[in-house]
Amino acid sequence: MIKPRETHATDFSILQQRVNDEPLVYLDNAATAQKPQAVIDALTHFYQHDNANVHRGVHTLAERATAAYEQAREKVQHFIHAPEMETVIFTKGTTDGLNLVASTYGEQQVHAGDEIVISIMEHHSNLIPWQQLAIRKHATLKYIGLTADGELDLADAARQITPRTKIVAVTHASNVLGVVNPLKQLARLAHQNGAVLVGDGAQAVPHMKVDVQDLDVDFYAFSGHKMMAPTGIGVLYGKKALLAAMPPYQFGGEMIDFVHQQSSTWTQLPWKFEAGTQNIAGSIGLGAAVDYLTAYGMDRVHEREATLVANLLPRLVAMPGVTVFGPHDPAKHTGVITFNLDGLHPHDVATALDMEGVAVRAGHHCAQPLMAALHQVATVRASLYLYNTQADVERLLTAIQETKEFFNHGSVSAK
Ligand code: PMP
């Protein structure tokens, strides 16, 4: 059994470097996670031994590559508790999966006067596909707001979702506020109104146990690279009956049954949605990442992050001149923590932290409508993963304190 907590020095060699003369503390995991050696080895092994195109050849390498590709799908299926392998479609990532649903199911089902309901905390990739669909279809895009505490306002959700709603699309875990949204409850609300629930799992699948059947989501998209797999691979889960009735997303090789001069028929699920040569190595890397996370245990991942948050969040909230967005109760928080320092631009803060070897993200985090709702142009975000330690938390807090002191020593005054 792999135990990254004990062995991460060798599992994640990238973390063993110095940045600006300080040991690296990587706290930009919500943007992308580092890859364990097991994932890097799986990619190398594939290219050194098995590389071939899938589903096309009868030669030995093609059979090996196909088996590895389909095994990766099965691993993902079990990881998210999907009922059948046909319901697991490989995509480029969350953005690709959500665009797939908007361009197929959405194009088919949404008509003039219909409603699409999303939340104000959505990442642009779970916002713009619906916004543009609404524009194309003369439908209405509605937003579920936040409570004063920075959580999804469920009373508002009940108001916004109506019998005219066709699609409800909400993130499972916010990439800014660090909250987990009750997708199961939202799915029930959507279904009571005849709508489908689309979940954005980009910030959830890497960090917690996800059971798509228990959540009763109709579609659910996530990215491999945030869960230690390579970039360019992701997954869309969909209920089989819905996927079967949907038109293809892209056309070309691999997704056809028969092609005539003037018409074509489509192959069965899931390949109907996998046109062209896929990211074969990426899917195998994703399978290796699933193995790694499974061996570590998703409960342990969650516990570990929760312990770090319980230490970090209250101390950050208590720091003078620091504003923390989202709930201040660690029990309601994932490892994504977003804040600003009074009078300082988030980019200056992130640059100052980088000088201390601490990597965080500054910007609008692809959530501009949320930034507007928070009355911020940008924020700083620290985001944790299973290889982060209490020492990392201390380094972040010390670096924030030093940043405040450094700037306050000049012309910027503390509040
Ligand atoms: N949704 C959320 C909540 C995210 O955090 C991200 C990545 N920042 C995405 C969607 C988009 O993921 P990707 O860029 O991998 O498609």
Boltz pocket constraint, residues with backbone or C-beta under 6 A from the ligand:
constraints:
  - pocket:
      binder: B
      contacts: [[A, 30], [A, 31], [A, 92], [A, 93], [A, 94], [A, 95], [A, 96], [A, 123], [A, 125], [A, 126], [A, 171], [A, 173], [A, 174], [A, 175], [A, 200], [A, 202], [A, 203], [A, 223], [A, 365], [A, 366]]
      max_distance: 6.0
